[in-house]
Amino acid sequence: MRILIVEDEPLLAQRLERFCREILGEKLESVRWASLWAEAAARLDESPIDLLLLDLNLHGRDGMQLLAASVAGSFHTVVVSANTDQALRAFEYGVIDFVPKPFSQERLALALRRASEKDARSAGAAKYLAVRKAGRVELIAIDDIVYAEGAGAYAELVLADGRRELHDKTLEKLQALLPPGFERIHKSYLVRWSAIKALYAQEGSRYEAELRSGLRLPVGRSRYKELRALLG
């Protein structure tokens, strides 16, 4: 795992790094530290990471602005902050966990485990996904998403009004943030369950899901029977 710590208190940053090394051992590929958001952004441009440990109060700067920028990235974000009053809002933005300060090694270990699991699920309920557009970050309401299509290292969000927005996370990481109402029907598709009208078995062992819009999407063979049972 490649980790970037964004924390303006050196002693806390050192403690986070030490805990990460002790918890992850050989699973930790790299851990770096930045005390300023501009410095963190530069480090993110230099090399990719898997997890961002983010303090919401960096030298008095608005942490939610930093959070919106971070959750638009391809990595998971765990907030480590004393601002517990912002925990609910942080989860709404799509963080995988919120670790309150002061924190123990056991609590950080839980967050790291949650972030590293293949089928990770956020500890909270996200309401928005952040997408980068022309040098700015825009929040997309999850309620507006009909389905997401995998596009390599990215996911294309298809909204109820027909718009398509490119999100920097893979389908796997996106699935960790979306509520249970979304189903992985195929390796390339993650669909809002309530948007599915019917399932069909075609010749040649091909399966499809018909959305309420009339659009048909492929369904993985291994998922068809399970989805059929859910649909009733």
Sequence and secondary structure as in RCSB ss.txt:
>XXXX:A:sequence
MRILIVEDEPLLAQRLERFCREILGEKLESVRWASLWAEAAARLDESPIDLLLLDLNLHGRDGMQLLAASVAGSF
HTVVVSANTDQALRAFEYGVIDFVPKPFSQERLALALRRASEKDARSAGAAKYLAVRKAGRVELIAIDDIVYAEG
AGAYAELVLADGRRELHDKTLEKLQALLPPGFERIHKSYLVRWSAIKALYAQEGSRYEAELRSGLRLPVGRSRYK
ELRALLG
>XXXX:A:secstr
 EEEEE S HHHHHHHHHHHHHHHGGG  EEEEESSHHHHHHHHHHS  SEEEE S BTTB HHHHHHHHHTSSS
EEEEEES GGGHHHHHHHT SEEEESS  HHHHHHHHHHHH TT   SS   EEEEEETTEEEEEEGGGEEEEEE
ETTEEEEEETTS EEEESS HHHHHHHS TTEEEEETTEEEEGGGEEEEEEETTTEEEEEETTS EEEE HHHHH
HHHHHH 
